[in-house]
């Protein structure tokens, strides 16, 4: 049975997490097309968005970034391989990182993320995770909804509370496990790894997670443009299994009935994109239904926004 309509707070959550920068406010980051994307030479591959304050910094590196053309910033055509593009851009970012002018680079993680127009395309290059917001390139990740079903059929959900020392969103509620998709690493491999590291879930259990959806959103802040898409999995856990804190990214786990999860979802206690993943779970499992939730269609549309 569906519960009463969710308060407007949840509607605001989806909107707040997905403001779309206008083309007039951002510059397109494009790469003159190589054969890995299209057989048509000269065709551009649009891979991201550069905030206006970042574009001038790139003019200091004409050997890497071509002069802006038609409002777009591109890489020099002589950088014609995955390795050359990756290494050239990384050298630029390392230089900018040293002068301390961009706060996002202070969170350098030594994690490589793939850069491509669409997930189905071959990557054009890799980029340091902390720098991806400077170029607005699409980032991908994996989020896991952990839940249980009692003998009487009652569904409860496992939620994590993030460590107070996390670089981003410290102390907020999170999904059971989640992590970014590093360059060259598979989706299911990432899922199993994050389950083991964050919640001490054995691989034999984590591998039973089912791919069920994606959640996409775009937002901008003082650190740049964040265009992200999360691969969502549902993992039904045994009633006698309890996740344990692993690598320190989580301070505690809670098993909560769905009505409490819904109440928390309308609060400010959730990491925004994790709240969207939980909202997707509630919709798919009919805990939110269109006859009783006036914002049902808006919720569904809000979970799949792209720039």
N, C-alpha and C positions, 0 to 999 in steps of 0.2 A: 504494500500500500504506500502511495506517495504521501509525504507529509505536507504540512501547510506551506504556502509560498515562502521562499527565502526572502529575508529583508533586503532592502535596497543596497545595503552595504556590500553584498556580493556582486551586484551589478556594477557598482563603482569599482570594485576590485578588477574586473575584467577590463573596463575602460581605462583605468589608471595604468594598468600594466601594458597597454597596447596603443599608446598614442603614436600616430604615424607622422614622421617629419615630412614636410612638403618638399617637392623637388626644388623650389626656390630657396630653401634653407640649406640644402645639402648639395654637394657636388658628387656626380657619379664617378665611381672608381672603376675604370675599365682597362682591360688588357687587349691590345691588338691581337686578334685571333691567331692561335696556333692550330696545327692540325689535330691536336688532341680534343678540340671542342667542335670544330666544324671544318669540313673540307674546302669551304669557300675562303680563300685568302683575303685578308683585309677586313673581314667581318669582325665586329667587336663583341667581346664577351663581357657582359655587365656582371660584376661580381660583388659590388658593394656601394657604400655611400660614405663620402668623406665630409666631416663637418668643416665649415668655412675656416675655422681657426687652425685646422691641421694642414690644409692645402698649402699655405705659404711656406711651411716648414720643409715641404718636399722639394721646393724649388732649389734648395741648397744642394741637391743631389741629382744634377742633370744627367749623370752617367747611369742613373737607375730609373728616374721618373721623367717621362717626356713632357714637353710643354703642354699645358692644358689645351685641349682642342674641343670646341663645341660644348664647353662646360664640363668636360670629362677629364679625369686624370688617368694616364695610362703608364705602363712600363715601357722602357725603351725596347724597340723591336729586336735589337741584337741579343736580348736576353730570351733566347728561343728554346730553353729547355726547363723542365721542372726544377732541376738542381740549381741552375744558374739564377732563375727567378727567386727561388727560396733563399739562397745564400746572399744575393745582392740586397734584397729587402731586409733580411735579418741584420746585415751589416749596418744599414741605415738606422734601423731601430735600436741597435746597440749604441750607436753614436748619440742618437737623440736621448736615449735612456740616461747617458752619462751627464747631460746638462740639466736633468731634473725638471724640465719645463712641462712635462706631461705626467700628471699624477697616476694615470692608469699603469704606466710602465714601472712604477715603484712596486707594483704587485707582480713583478716578473716571476713566472712559474717554471720556466724551462719545459713547457708542454707545447708540442707542435699540433696545430689544427690545420686541417686541409682547407684550401681555398678553391672553390669551383662555383660556376653559375647555378647549378642544380645538383642535388645529391646524386643523381644518376649520371652526372658527367664525370669524366676523368679529372682529378685535381690538377690545377694549373701550377700550384706551389703549396708549400706549407708556411705557416706564420705562427709566431709566438702567441699563445693564448691571450696574454695580457694586452697585446697590441691589436687584437681583432676589432675592438670597438672603435679604433682610430680610422678604420677603413670600412666599418659597417658590413663586414663579410658575414655570411650566414654561418652560425655555429650550431652544432648538433650535439645532442646528449641523449641519455637514457634515464628514465624515471620509472620506479617500480612501486605500484600500489600493493602493499601487503595486507591481506585480509583473512579472516577466519569465518567459518559458518558453523554455528552450534548445532547440536543434535536436534534442536527445535526449529532450526532454519534461520536463526537470528545472525545477521552479518555484523561483524565488528572490523575496525580498521586499525592497523598498526601505524602510528605516526612517530616521527623522530623529532627531538628538539636539538637544534644545531648548537654546537659548542659556542660559548661566549667569546672564544678566541678566533673564530672564523673571520677571514678577511671580509667576507660579504654576508650580510644579513645575520649577524651573530645572535644567537638565542631564540630565533624564530622557529616555528614548526616547519617540518620538512616531510617529504615522503620517506618510506621505509629505507630506500637506497636510491642514489642517483649519482650521475657523473657525466662529465663531458666526453665526447667521442674524439679521441686523439687520432692524429693522422696515421693511416695504415692499420688501425685496430678495428676489429669487427664489432657489431652492435651486441650480439649475444655474449661475446667475450667480455665486453665492457660491463654488461649487466652482471655476469657471474663474479667478475673481479670486484665490483663495487659492493655487491651483496656480501661477499666474504670479508672485505676490508672494513666496511662501515658497520655491518650488523652481525658479523660472524655467522652468516648463513652458509651451510655447507653447499658445495657445488651441486651435489646430487639433488638438493631441494631447489636451489636457484635456477637450475636448468629446466625446471618445470614451469617457469614463468611463461605466460602466453602474450605474444604481441597483439595489441588490441586497438591502438590508435596512434595518432600524432597530435601534438599541441604546438601551435605556432603563434608567434607574437613579435612585435617590434616596438622598442622604446628608445628614447634618447635621454641622456643626462649629461652632467659636466664632463664625463669621461668618454663620451662618444655615442655611437649608434649601436644598439644591440638588436640584431636580427637573429632570432633563435627558433629552432624547431626541436622538439623533444619526442623521441620514440617512447611510447608508453606501453608498459607491460603490467599485467595483473598476475599476482602470485598468491594462490590460495595456500595458506600455511596450516600445518597440523595444529590442532587445538592445544596440544601439550608443548609446542615449540615456542620459545621466547628468544627474540633477538637480543644480542649482547653488544655493548659498546666495543668497537674494535680499534680503529686507527685514531680515535680522538676527535673526529669531526662531529660526532654526536655526543651529547651529554646524557641523554636518557631516551627510552622508548616508552610509548603508551599504547595500550590496547583500548580503544574507545568504541562504544556503540555508535551507530550511524547518526542518531539524532544529536549526539554531542559533537560529532565531526561537523555536521551542518551548522551548528551554532558557532563553532570556532571559525568556520569558513567565512562567516559574515563579519568577523572581527579583524583586527590588524595584527593578529598573532601569527599569521602564516607568511612564509616567504612567497611572494606573489606568484611566481610561475608554478610552485608546488601546489598552491591553492587551485590553480587552473587544472592541474593534473587530477586533483581530487574531485573537482567539479565535473570533469569528464567522466570519472568513475561513477559518480552519483547519477549522471544522466544515462549512461549506458546500462546501468543496473536498475533503472526505473525507480530510483529513490527521488528523482525529480521528474515530473510528468507534465506534458503540455496542458492538460485540462485543469491542473491546480497551480501551475507556476506561470504567471502572466509574462515573465521575461524569458521563457524557455527558448524561443527562437534566437533572441539576442545573445543568450548564453552560448548556444551552439555556434553561432557565427563568431562570437568573440574568442572562441578557442582555436580558431583557424584563420588568423589574420597574418598577412604577409605584406611586406613593403612593396 
